[in-house]
């Protein structure tokens, strides 16, 4: 039982270059955790917006190329999406891709550090067809 549990909510603002931009946000999250003085607990990482996603990946040039190509094979850009018929904004595929990956991630914090693997980083995946300013919400819980 945690008797001295604290909850801190923080926001990280990120600017993307648009579709297929993969942004490593691990260091920013680590810095916020260190500032929170929560040594053991969890951090919930959430992207507000329906055309971006949060996940982990080995952030390196090969996978930064492979990941968007994989999404293009699974959810092609140039097919009909009813969303585009409704809004005429050409980003129906962006919404479907973001939904597949998901908007959030939970990572344990032990001794003030994210418990990520050696080659594992937290990334924001931009899927919208244009550059966006994004808010990543962090909720840090623990003691």
Secondary structure as UniProt FT lines:
FT   STRAND          6..15
FT   TURN            19..20
FT   STRAND          22..24
FT   HELIX           26..36
FT   STRAND          41..48
FT   TURN            50..51
FT   STRAND          52..57
FT   HELIX           61..74
FT   HELIX           82..87
FT   HELIX           92..101
FT   STRAND          104..110
FT   TURN            111..112
FT   STRAND          113..114
FT   TURN            118..119
FT   STRAND          121..126
FT   STRAND          133..142
//
